[in-house]
Structures are given as C-alpha cells and as structure tokens.
C-alpha cells in the first residue's frame, strides 16, 4: 500500500510542477460542486465493477504514511490556490487520516481514505492499487464542507481515461444519509453505502466511455428510508 501511494504522490508532484498548473487554476475557478482542496493535484477518479462491499476492518483503519503525505501535499497545493484566487481553501488534518470504505473488485481493492478538515468538513482520497488491467494507478482527492453549500448531495464520476473497463461514482451525502441510489440512462440502478457522510461505488462498463450509459439520477436516503438528498440530470 505505501509503495503504490508513494509512486502516485511522486507523479502528482511532477505534474503539478509543470504544464498542469494553469489548467488547475481554471478548473478551480469553474468548479461549483466540489469544495476542492486537492483539485490542484489534477484528480483522476477511480473505478470498480458492479459488486461492492465494505470491508469492516478497513473502516477506522489508521492511514499509512503515504496517505498522510498525500493530504499534506494537498494542503500545500491548497495554500497556493488560496493565494492565487484570494480566498480561503480547506486543509486536511493529515495526522487523523483513516480508512472509510473499501470496495472489493475483481481487479483489487478500491480504498476511500478521509481526514477531518481544519475548521470543519472532510477531505478524502480515493485510490486503487495497480493490477494487470490497470498498471497505472489513478487517484482522486478533495474536500467537502461540514454543511451543504446549496446541494445536499455532491458527487463526481470517472470513466475510460482512468480505467478501460469501469466507471466510479463517489461523493458526499448530507442529512444523515445511509445510502445513495444511482440510476443510469439504461434504467439500471445501484445502491451504494454511505459511511461518515461519504460514498464510493462502481459500475462495470466494458464498452468505450462515449457509449456508456450515463448517470441520470442519484437519491440519498436515511436509515428510515426518507429522501434526504437528490440530483437529476437536466435534459438539453
């Protein structure tokens, strides 16, 4: 685990130092959904197949040094963004980083790590270990506020450019949500667990990303089955 995250951190540092920085600033200016701290790291969201499971032993597991290093690096990037844009950006308390969700896949585990943010909120890191079908590991990081900024459900998804076979959905659900139901354009659905307000799930998509069914709706429910957040794609 430490080795693969160390390699990722090295790659991210190299990217940030060269041509990616102007694009990073542009992304941050345009972002409305994500309360981003680690957007400066040029995020790649990870993917997994249809079957998911939470490894109970993973929840609360202390993060390895490489994960804490990622959060510390994100904090430094966040400081640069704050100076460039003249606004405050969240920073993770790296020493308190811990495991939240682990999704078991045919290609290996997909991990979601989290750390509380200074002043409130949560920062996360999603990373999956490299394997024969995806030798180049990708990862995603970012921060969410303690209370919703107009949206009770914030999410992101990734596709072909990170993994040839899978698509992932991850995000933050507020209002005491315990599950998030994802609906695709082909009417298939997937219900994902919410742990510490965060969710991570995956869809097996072996066709080209341009032809894959799109996510058209998400609905978050609490333990009583009541809807506490939702998102629906706007038709154009």
Secondary structure in CASP SS format (residue, H / E / C, confidence):
PFRMAT SS
TARGET T0000
AUTHOR 0000-0000-0000
METHOD secondary structure of the structure
MODEL  1
X C 1.00
X H 1.00
X H 1.00
X H 1.00
X H 1.00
X H 1.00
X H 1.00
X H 1.00
X H 1.00
X H 1.00
X H 1.00
X H 1.00
X H 1.00
X H 1.00
X H 1.00
X H 1.00
X C 1.00
X C 1.00
X C 1.00
X H 1.00
X H 1.00
X H 1.00
X H 1.00
X H 1.00
X H 1.00
X H 1.00
X H 1.00
X H 1.00
X H 1.00
X H 1.00
X C 1.00
X C 1.00
X C 1.00
X C 1.00
X C 1.00
X C 1.00
X C 1.00
X H 1.00
X H 1.00
X H 1.00
X H 1.00
X C 1.00
X C 1.00
X C 1.00
X C 1.00
X C 1.00
X C 1.00
X E 1.00
X C 1.00
X C 1.00
X C 1.00
X C 1.00
X C 1.00
X C 1.00
X C 1.00
X C 1.00
X C 1.00
X C 1.00
X C 1.00
X C 1.00
X C 1.00
X E 1.00
X C 1.00
X C 1.00
X H 1.00
X H 1.00
X H 1.00
X H 1.00
X H 1.00
X H 1.00
X H 1.00
X H 1.00
X H 1.00
X H 1.00
X H 1.00
X H 1.00
X H 1.00
X H 1.00
X H 1.00
X H 1.00
X H 1.00
X H 1.00
X H 1.00
X H 1.00
X H 1.00
X C 1.00
X C 1.00
X C 1.00
X C 1.00
X C 1.00
X C 1.00
X E 1.00
X C 1.00
X H 1.00
X H 1.00
X H 1.00
X C 1.00
X E 1.00
X E 1.00
X E 1.00
X E 1.00
X E 1.00
X E 1.00
X C 1.00
X C 1.00
X C 1.00
X C 1.00
X C 1.00
X C 1.00
X E 1.00
X E 1.00
X E 1.00
X E 1.00
X E 1.00
X E 1.00
X E 1.00
X E 1.00
X C 1.00
X C 1.00
X C 1.00
X C 1.00
X E 1.00
X E 1.00
X E 1.00
X E 1.00
X E 1.00
X E 1.00
X E 1.00
X C 1.00
X C 1.00
X E 1.00
X C 1.00
X C 1.00
X E 1.00
X C 1.00
X C 1.00
X C 1.00
X C 1.00
X E 1.00
X E 1.00
X E 1.00
X E 1.00
X E 1.00
X E 1.00
X C 1.00
X C 1.00
X C 1.00
X C 1.00
X C 1.00
X C 1.00
X C 1.00
X C 1.00
X E 1.00
X E 1.00
X E 1.00
X E 1.00
X E 1.00
X E 1.00
X C 1.00
X C 1.00
X C 1.00
X C 1.00
X C 1.00
X C 1.00
X C 1.00
X E 1.00
X E 1.00
X E 1.00
X E 1.00
X E 1.00
X E 1.00
X E 1.00
X E 1.00
X C 1.00
X C 1.00
X C 1.00
X C 1.00
X C 1.00
X E 1.00
X E 1.00
X E 1.00
X E 1.00
X E 1.00
X E 1.00
X C 1.00
X C 1.00
X C 1.00
X C 1.00
X E 1.00
X E 1.00
X E 1.00
X E 1.00
X E 1.00
X E 1.00
X E 1.00
X C 1.00
X C 1.00
X E 1.00
X E 1.00
X E 1.00
X E 1.00
X E 1.00
X E 1.00
X E 1.00
X C 1.00
X C 1.00
X C 1.00
X C 1.00
X H 1.00
X H 1.00
X H 1.00
X C 1.00
X C 1.00
X C 1.00
X E 1.00
X E 1.00
X E 1.00
X E 1.00
X E 1.00
X E 1.00
X E 1.00
X C 1.00
X C 1.00
X C 1.00
X C 1.00
X C 1.00
X E 1.00
X E 1.00
X E 1.00
X E 1.00
X E 1.00
X E 1.00
X C 1.00
X C 1.00
X C 1.00
X C 1.00
END
